[in-house]
Amino acid sequence: MLDPAKLGRFVDQIWSDSIVPTLVDYIRIPNKSPAFDPDWTAHGHMEEAVALFERWARAEIAALPGATLGIVRLPGRTPLMLIEVPGAGSDTVLLYGHLDKQPEMVGWADGYGPWIPRLEGDKLYGRGGADDGYAMFGALAALRGLREQGVPYARCVIVIEACEESGSYDLPYYVEHLSARIGNPSLVVCLDSGCGNYDQLWLTTSLRGIAAGTLTVRVLEEGVHSGDASGIVPSSFRILRTLLSRIEDENTGEIKLPDLYVQIPPQRIEQAKEAARILGTAVHDKFPFAGSIRPVSDDLGELTLNRTWRPQLAVVGMDGYPAPENAGNVLLPFSTAKLSMRIPPTLDGEGAVQAMKRALEADPPYNADVEFEAEGGQTGWNAPPLASWLEKAVAHASEEAFGKPPAYMGEGGTIPFMGMLGEKFPETQFVITGVLGPHSNAHGPNEFLHIPTGKRVTMAVARVIAEHFARTN
């Protein structure tokens, strides 16, 4: 029988004494994902992060009899950490996280920075602590907590990849390579998601996919004097703006391509409304709005659905323009925009990319040189219904760790591994959760890990794993 008070004391101690100090060291390592550091092998930061994780984990698994740890390396691919912890019975639990990071991003407050760990009250600032460095530590701490009390659990496999922020393009090869060792898990626990608040356990019910690419409009071979050319040579920016209006209504943000929509399941609509009721204005208050700007809608339920089940476009990068202080009166030769289209969870990612490409490249204004260089689409994920035992276990875990019932909501981001596992293991149950709550700002400046939530999620994971074993034994 799991004693929650004893578990809480153990989790608090291992986090305070060991996990947080190690995460401080991890934040210092600029181990950017390969998409943002093509020379990651030469730079060695990824290997440094792997070594740090390995040292900590080897010390911890010494208390888990029979546990093994390996760093698996396929040629030309990022490394993967695989930890196997023997358990009772014939079932397997798969726990997932990643150790690669997003790039620096501008806008960090004075004294803060992506590679500058800063512990301030309950928050640990710096890149990667919450997304998703804590995952391996939390997973092993949960198993250690069960072992300390002699609570049985199934065989557990912990997978920590190093390519998630680049779209997990290496992961399918590892899943195939390690299929015999991974086995057929009946439960998957992913710790790379978000939470609507820090007051209760949040389960992610869906993840949007993504259709990304780079749109370039070229009108000249080189820049020319704007006084000479404007009015004769069409502006590449104006053409680019026109093309974007083919796929997005610039007044409302609504996506115009019918190919990018799906029928939203009624259950997800109801869950979105309930999440909006729980969160209230925190649905939008968590964002650092500038000045007096307001959200795109006053309907909190609609905002929640916009974020989780409707396509939305973000222009995340631009090229072809000098900084304002270096800008002469020149009509520029080209405009390039990096487009990130979040798509509904059940929409085919590759089909979405091709729909965008057709719309953007067809019949270009002024016969301009237009190219949409697609990066490929990633299909999202929609969780299967929770088994009755798991629904009860999650409720028990949330009440025990947080003192409140759980909440359910889709997330707007993408975790490619979930879609992959959903296809490979259609009968598997999923617990997708995380610590990325209000203002934690993953991928942006001033990212932080809310340490109390990390501890409580660790406790909740331990409880769910214990009840997973108890359900049939």
C-alpha positions as CSV (number, residue, x, y, z in Angstrom):
1,M,0.0,0.0,0.0
2,L,1.5,3.3,-1.1
3,D,1.8,5.8,1.8
4,P,1.3,9.3,0.1
5,A,2.8,11.2,3.0
6,K,6.0,9.1,2.9
7,L,6.1,9.4,-0.9
8,G,5.8,13.1,-0.6
9,R,8.7,13.3,1.8
10,F,10.9,11.2,-0.5
11,V,10.0,13.1,-3.6
12,D,10.6,16.5,-1.9
13,Q,14.0,15.4,-0.7
14,I,15.3,13.9,-3.9
15,W,14.1,16.9,-5.9
16,S,15.7,19.4,-3.4
17,D,18.9,17.5,-2.8
18,S,19.6,16.0,-6.2
19,I,17.3,16.9,-9.1
20,V,17.3,20.7,-8.9
21,P,21.1,21.0,-8.5
22,T,21.5,18.7,-11.5
23,L,19.0,20.6,-13.6
24,V,21.0,23.8,-12.7
25,D,24.0,22.2,-14.4
26,Y,21.9,21.0,-17.3
27,I,20.5,24.5,-18.0
28,R,24.1,25.8,-18.5
29,I,24.6,23.4,-21.5
30,P,23.5,24.9,-24.8
31,N,22.5,21.6,-26.2
32,K,20.3,22.9,-28.9
33,S,18.3,20.5,-31.1
34,P,20.0,19.6,-34.4
35,A,17.6,21.8,-36.4
36,F,19.0,24.8,-34.6
37,D,22.6,23.6,-34.3
38,P,23.6,21.7,-37.5
39,D,27.1,21.2,-36.1
40,W,25.9,19.7,-32.9
41,T,28.3,16.8,-33.2
42,A,31.4,19.0,-33.4
43,H,30.2,21.4,-30.7
44,G,29.8,18.5,-28.2
45,H,27.0,20.1,-26.2
46,M,24.6,17.2,-26.8
47,E,27.2,14.7,-25.6
48,E,27.8,16.8,-22.5
49,A,24.1,16.8,-21.7
50,V,23.9,13.0,-22.3
51,A,26.8,12.5,-20.0
52,L,25.3,14.6,-17.2
53,F,22.0,12.6,-17.4
54,E,23.8,9.3,-17.5
55,R,25.9,10.1,-14.4
56,W,22.8,11.0,-12.4
57,A,20.7,8.1,-13.6
58,R,23.4,5.5,-13.0
59,A,23.6,6.5,-9.4
60,E,19.9,6.3,-9.0
61,I,19.3,3.0,-10.7
62,A,21.7,1.4,-8.3
63,A,18.7,1.4,-5.9
64,L,16.5,-0.4,-8.5
65,P,17.7,-4.0,-8.7
66,G,18.4,-5.3,-12.2
67,A,17.9,-1.9,-13.8
68,T,20.1,-1.1,-16.8
69,L,21.0,2.0,-18.7
70,G,22.4,2.3,-22.2
71,I,23.2,5.2,-24.6
72,V,22.1,3.9,-28.0
73,R,23.7,5.4,-31.1
74,L,22.7,4.8,-34.6
75,P,25.1,6.1,-37.3
76,G,24.5,9.8,-38.2
77,R,21.7,10.2,-35.6
78,T,21.3,11.9,-32.2
79,P,21.9,9.6,-29.2
80,L,19.1,8.0,-27.3
81,M,19.0,7.0,-23.6
82,L,17.3,3.8,-22.7
83,I,16.7,2.8,-19.1
84,E,15.1,-0.6,-18.4
85,V,13.8,-1.2,-14.9
86,P,12.5,-4.8,-14.2
87,G,9.2,-5.2,-12.5
88,A,6.5,-7.7,-11.6
89,G,4.1,-9.2,-14.0
90,S,4.1,-9.3,-17.8
91,D,3.1,-5.7,-18.6
92,T,5.4,-2.8,-19.6
93,V,5.1,0.9,-18.9
94,L,6.9,3.3,-21.3
95,L,8.0,6.7,-19.9
96,Y,9.1,9.3,-22.4
97,G,11.0,12.6,-22.3
98,H,13.8,14.5,-24.2
99,L,17.0,16.4,-23.4
100,D,17.5,18.6,-26.5
101,K,16.5,22.2,-26.3
102,Q,15.0,25.1,-28.3
103,P,17.4,28.0,-29.3
104,E,18.1,31.0,-27.2
105,M,15.3,33.4,-28.4
106,V,15.6,37.1,-27.6
107,G,13.9,39.1,-24.9
108,W,15.2,37.6,-21.7
109,A,15.0,39.9,-18.7
110,D,18.2,41.5,-17.4
111,G,20.1,38.9,-15.4
112,Y,18.3,36.0,-17.0
113,G,19.3,34.0,-20.0
114,P,18.8,30.6,-21.7
115,W,22.1,29.2,-20.4
116,I,22.0,31.1,-17.1
117,P,20.3,29.0,-14.4
118,R,18.5,31.2,-11.9
119,L,16.7,29.8,-8.9
120,E,14.1,32.3,-7.7
121,G,11.6,31.1,-5.1
122,D,9.8,28.1,-6.6
123,K,11.0,28.8,-10.1
124,L,14.1,27.6,-11.9
125,Y,14.7,29.8,-14.9
126,G,16.7,28.8,-18.0
127,R,16.2,26.9,-21.2
128,G,15.1,23.2,-21.0
129,G,14.4,22.6,-17.4
130,A,10.7,22.4,-17.9
131,D,10.8,21.5,-21.6
132,D,11.8,18.7,-21.0
133,G,14.9,18.2,-19.0
134,Y,13.1,17.3,-15.8
135,A,11.3,14.3,-17.3
136,M,14.0,11.6,-16.8
137,F,14.6,12.8,-13.3
138,G,10.9,12.8,-12.4
139,A,10.4,9.3,-14.0
140,L,13.2,7.7,-12.0
141,A,12.3,9.5,-8.8
142,A,8.7,8.1,-9.1
143,L,10.1,4.6,-9.5
144,R,12.5,5.2,-6.6
145,G,9.6,6.3,-4.5
146,L,7.7,3.1,-5.1
147,R,10.7,1.0,-4.5
148,E,11.4,2.7,-1.2
149,Q,8.0,1.5,0.1
150,G,8.1,-1.9,-1.5
151,V,5.2,-1.1,-3.8
152,P,5.2,-3.3,-6.8
153,Y,5.1,-2.0,-10.4
154,A,5.3,-3.4,-13.9
155,R,8.5,-3.4,-16.0
156,C,9.3,0.2,-16.9
157,V,11.2,1.5,-19.9
158,I,12.4,5.1,-19.9
159,V,13.2,6.6,-23.3
160,I,15.0,10.0,-23.5
161,E,15.6,11.2,-27.0
162,A,17.7,14.1,-28.3
163,C,15.8,15.2,-31.3
164,E,12.3,16.1,-30.2
165,E,12.6,19.9,-30.8
166,S,13.6,19.1,-34.4
167,G,10.5,17.0,-35.0
168,S,11.8,13.6,-33.6
169,Y,13.0,12.6,-37.1
170,D,15.5,10.2,-35.5
171,L,13.1,8.5,-33.2
172,P,11.3,6.2,-35.6
173,Y,14.6,4.5,-36.4
174,Y,15.3,4.0,-32.7
175,V,11.8,2.7,-32.0
176,E,12.3,0.1,-34.8
177,H,15.8,-0.7,-33.7
178,L,14.8,-1.2,-30.1
179,S,11.3,-2.7,-30.6
180,A,12.2,-6.0,-28.9
181,R,13.5,-4.2,-25.8
182,I,10.7,-1.7,-25.7
183,G,8.1,-4.4,-26.0
184,N,4.4,-3.7,-26.1
185,P,3.6,-1.2,-23.4
186,S,0.1,-1.1,-22.0
187,L,0.7,2.3,-20.5
188,V,2.6,5.3,-21.9
189,V,3.6,8.2,-19.6
190,C,4.8,11.3,-21.4
191,L,6.1,14.2,-19.3
192,D,6.6,16.7,-22.1
193,S,3.2,18.5,-22.1
194,G,1.6,21.4,-20.3
195,C,-0.8,22.2,-17.5
196,G,-3.5,24.8,-17.4
197,N,-2.6,25.9,-13.9
198,Y,-0.3,24.7,-11.1
199,D,-3.2,23.6,-8.9
200,Q,-4.1,20.2,-10.2
201,L,-3.0,17.4,-12.5
202,W,-3.7,18.1,-16.2
203,L,-4.0,15.4,-18.7
204,T,-3.4,16.2,-22.4
205,T,-6.2,14.8,-24.5
206,S,-4.9,15.9,-27.9
207,L,-1.9,17.5,-29.6
208,R,-2.0,19.6,-32.7
209,G,0.1,18.7,-35.7
210,I,2.2,21.1,-37.6
211,A,2.7,22.0,-41.3
212,A,5.8,24.1,-41.8
213,G,7.8,25.6,-44.6
214,T,9.6,28.6,-46.0
215,L,7.9,31.0,-48.5
216,T,10.1,33.0,-50.7
217,V,9.1,35.7,-53.2
218,R,11.8,37.0,-55.5
219,V,11.4,40.0,-57.8
220,L,15.0,41.2,-58.5
221,E,18.4,39.8,-58.8
222,E,19.7,42.6,-56.5
223,G,18.4,45.5,-54.6
224,V,17.8,48.8,-56.4
225,H,17.1,52.4,-55.4
226,S,13.5,52.6,-54.2
227,G,13.2,56.1,-55.8
228,D,14.0,54.6,-59.1
229,A,12.2,51.3,-59.0
230,S,9.1,51.7,-56.8
231,G,6.0,51.9,-58.9
232,I,7.6,49.9,-61.6
233,V,9.0,46.8,-59.8
234,P,6.4,45.2,-57.5
235,S,7.3,44.9,-53.8
236,S,8.3,41.4,-52.8
237,F,6.8,42.1,-49.4
238,R,3.4,43.1,-50.9
239,I,3.3,40.0,-53.0
240,L,4.2,37.9,-49.9
241,R,1.5,39.6,-47.9
242,T,-1.0,38.9,-50.7
243,L,0.0,35.2,-50.8
244,L,-0.5,34.8,-47.1
245,S,-4.0,36.3,-47.4
246,R,-4.8,33.3,-49.6
247,I,-4.5,31.0,-46.6
248,E,-5.3,33.3,-43.7
249,D,-7.8,36.1,-43.1
250,E,-5.6,39.0,-42.1
251,N,-8.5,40.7,-40.2
252,T,-9.6,37.7,-38.0
253,G,-6.7,35.2,-38.2
254,E,-9.2,32.5,-39.5
255,I,-7.6,30.0,-41.9
256,K,-9.2,30.1,-45.3
257,L,-8.1,26.6,-46.6
258,P,-11.0,24.1,-46.0
259,D,-8.4,21.3,-46.3
260,L,-7.0,22.3,-43.0
261,Y,-10.1,21.7,-40.9
262,V,-11.6,18.6,-39.3
263,Q,-14.9,17.9,-37.5
264,I,-14.1,18.4,-33.8
265,P,-15.3,15.5,-31.6
266,P,-18.1,16.5,-29.3
267,Q,-16.2,15.2,-26.2
268,R,-13.3,17.5,-27.0
269,I,-15.7,20.5,-27.3
270,E,-17.2,19.7,-23.9
271,Q,-13.7,19.3,-22.4
272,A,-12.6,22.6,-23.8
273,K,-15.6,24.3,-22.3
274,E,-14.9,22.7,-18.9
275,A,-11.2,23.7,-19.1
276,A,-12.2,27.2,-19.9
277,R,-14.6,27.2,-16.9
278,I,-11.8,26.0,-14.6
279,L,-9.2,28.5,-15.9
280,G,-11.4,31.5,-16.5
281,T,-9.4,34.4,-17.8
282,A,-6.2,32.5,-17.2
283,V,-6.8,31.1,-20.6
284,H,-5.3,34.3,-22.0
285,D,-4.0,36.1,-18.9
286,K,-0.9,33.7,-18.9
287,F,0.4,35.5,-22.0
288,P,2.6,38.6,-21.7
289,F,0.3,40.9,-23.8
290,A,1.9,44.2,-24.8
291,G,0.1,47.4,-24.1
292,S,-3.7,47.2,-24.3
293,I,-3.9,44.4,-26.9
294,R,-6.7,41.9,-26.3
295,P,-7.2,38.2,-27.3
296,V,-8.8,37.4,-30.6
297,S,-12.1,36.5,-28.9
298,D,-13.9,37.1,-25.6
299,D,-15.3,33.6,-25.6
300,L,-13.0,31.5,-23.5
301,G,-14.2,28.2,-24.8
302,E,-13.6,29.3,-28.4
303,L,-10.1,30.5,-27.5
304,T,-9.4,27.0,-26.0
305,L,-10.7,25.3,-29.2
306,N,-8.7,27.7,-31.3
307,R,-5.5,26.6,-29.4
308,T,-6.2,22.9,-29.6
309,W,-8.4,21.9,-32.6
310,R,-8.4,24.7,-35.2
311,P,-5.6,25.5,-37.7
312,Q,-3.6,28.7,-36.8
313,L,-0.8,30.4,-38.7
314,A,2.3,32.0,-37.2
315,V,5.1,33.7,-39.2
316,V,8.0,32.7,-37.0
317,G,10.9,34.1,-39.1
318,M,11.7,36.6,-41.8
319,D,14.7,37.0,-44.1
320,G,15.6,39.5,-46.8
321,Y,15.5,42.6,-44.6
322,P,18.2,44.6,-42.9
323,A,17.8,45.8,-39.4
324,P,16.0,49.2,-39.4
325,E,19.1,51.1,-38.4
326,N,20.9,49.6,-41.5
327,A,18.1,50.0,-43.9
328,G,18.7,52.3,-46.9
329,N,16.1,53.4,-49.4
330,V,16.4,50.2,-51.4
331,L,13.7,48.1,-53.0
332,L,14.7,44.7,-51.8
333,P,15.1,41.7,-54.1
334,F,13.3,39.1,-52.1
335,S,11.1,38.4,-49.1
336,T,11.2,35.1,-47.2
337,A,8.9,34.1,-44.4
338,K,9.1,30.9,-42.2
339,L,5.5,29.7,-41.8
340,S,4.3,27.5,-38.9
341,M,0.8,26.2,-39.4
342,R,-0.6,24.4,-36.4
343,I,-3.2,21.9,-37.6
344,P,-6.0,19.9,-35.9
345,P,-4.9,16.7,-34.1
346,T,-6.5,14.3,-36.6
347,L,-5.5,16.0,-39.8
348,D,-2.8,14.4,-42.0
349,G,0.3,16.6,-41.7
350,E,1.7,15.9,-45.2
351,G,-1.6,16.6,-46.8
352,A,-1.8,19.9,-45.0
353,V,1.7,20.9,-46.3
354,Q,0.7,20.1,-49.8
355,A,-2.5,22.1,-49.6
356,M,-0.5,25.1,-48.4
357,K,2.0,24.7,-51.2
358,R,-0.7,24.5,-53.9
359,A,-2.4,27.6,-52.5
360,L,0.7,29.7,-52.1
361,E,2.5,28.9,-55.4
362,A,-0.5,28.9,-57.9
363,D,-0.7,31.8,-60.3
364,P,1.8,34.2,-58.6
365,P,1.1,37.9,-58.8
366,Y,3.1,39.6,-61.6
367,N,4.5,36.2,-62.4
368,A,6.9,36.6,-59.5
369,D,9.3,33.8,-58.6
370,V,7.4,32.2,-55.7
371,E,8.5,29.0,-53.9
372,F,7.1,27.3,-50.8
373,E,9.8,25.0,-49.5
374,A,8.0,22.5,-47.4
375,E,9.7,21.1,-44.3
376,G,7.2,18.2,-44.2
377,G,4.1,17.9,-42.0
378,Q,3.7,16.2,-38.7
379,T,0.3,14.7,-37.9
380,G,-1.0,15.4,-34.4
381,W,-2.6,13.0,-31.9
382,N,-6.0,12.4,-30.3
383,A,-5.9,10.3,-27.1
384,P,-8.0,7.1,-27.0
385,P,-10.7,7.0,-24.3
386,L,-9.4,6.4,-20.8
387,A,-9.9,3.0,-19.4
388,S,-12.0,3.1,-16.2
389,W,-9.1,2.0,-14.0
390,L,-6.9,4.8,-15.4
391,E,-9.6,7.4,-15.0
392,K,-9.9,6.4,-11.4
393,A,-6.1,6.3,-11.0
394,V,-5.6,9.8,-12.4
395,A,-8.3,11.1,-10.1
396,H,-6.7,9.5,-7.1
397,A,-3.2,10.8,-8.2
398,S,-4.4,14.3,-8.6
399,E,-6.3,14.5,-5.3
400,E,-3.3,12.9,-3.5
401,A,-0.6,15.1,-5.0
402,F,-2.4,18.4,-5.6
403,G,-5.5,18.2,-3.3
404,K,-7.8,18.8,-6.3
405,P,-9.4,16.7,-9.1
406,P,-7.7,16.4,-12.4
407,A,-8.5,18.4,-15.5
408,Y,-8.4,17.5,-19.2
409,M,-7.5,19.7,-22.1
410,G,-5.9,19.5,-25.5
411,E,-2.5,21.2,-26.1
412,G,-1.6,23.3,-29.0
413,G,1.9,22.0,-29.5
414,T,3.2,18.8,-31.1
415,I,4.9,15.8,-29.7
416,P,5.7,13.5,-32.7
417,F,6.3,10.5,-30.5
418,M,2.7,10.3,-29.4
419,G,1.3,10.0,-32.9
420,M,3.9,7.4,-33.7
421,L,3.1,5.4,-30.6
422,G,-0.7,5.7,-31.1
423,E,-0.3,4.1,-34.5
424,K,2.1,1.4,-33.3
425,F,0.2,0.5,-30.1
426,P,-3.5,1.2,-30.7
427,E,-4.7,-0.5,-27.5
428,T,-2.2,1.4,-25.3
429,Q,-3.4,3.8,-22.6
430,F,-1.8,7.2,-22.4
431,V,-1.0,9.7,-19.5
432,I,0.3,12.8,-21.1
433,T,1.1,15.6,-18.7
434,G,3.7,18.1,-17.8
435,V,4.8,21.2,-16.0
436,L,4.5,23.9,-18.7
437,G,1.9,26.1,-17.0
438,P,1.1,29.8,-17.0
439,H,4.0,32.1,-17.9
440,S,6.5,29.2,-18.0
441,N,7.1,30.2,-21.6
442,A,8.6,27.2,-23.2
443,H,10.5,28.1,-26.4
444,G,10.5,31.8,-25.5
445,P,12.4,34.1,-23.2
446,N,12.3,33.6,-19.4
447,E,11.4,30.0,-19.5
448,F,11.1,28.5,-16.1
449,L,10.3,25.2,-14.3
450,H,7.8,25.5,-11.5
451,I,9.5,23.2,-9.0
452,P,6.5,22.3,-6.7
453,T,4.6,21.2,-9.8
454,G,7.5,19.0,-10.8
455,K,7.4,17.4,-7.4
456,R,3.6,16.8,-7.6
457,V,3.7,15.4,-11.1
458,T,6.4,13.0,-9.9
459,M,4.1,11.9,-7.1
460,A,1.2,11.5,-9.5
461,V,3.2,9.4,-11.9
462,A,4.2,7.1,-9.0
463,R,0.6,6.6,-8.0
464,V,-0.6,5.9,-11.6
465,I,2.2,3.3,-12.1
466,A,1.3,1.7,-8.8
467,E,-2.4,1.4,-9.7
468,H,-1.5,0.3,-13.2
469,F,0.1,-2.8,-11.7
470,A,-2.6,-3.3,-9.0
471,R,-5.5,-3.3,-11.6
472,T,-4.9,-6.9,-12.6
473,N,-2.7,-8.3,-9.8
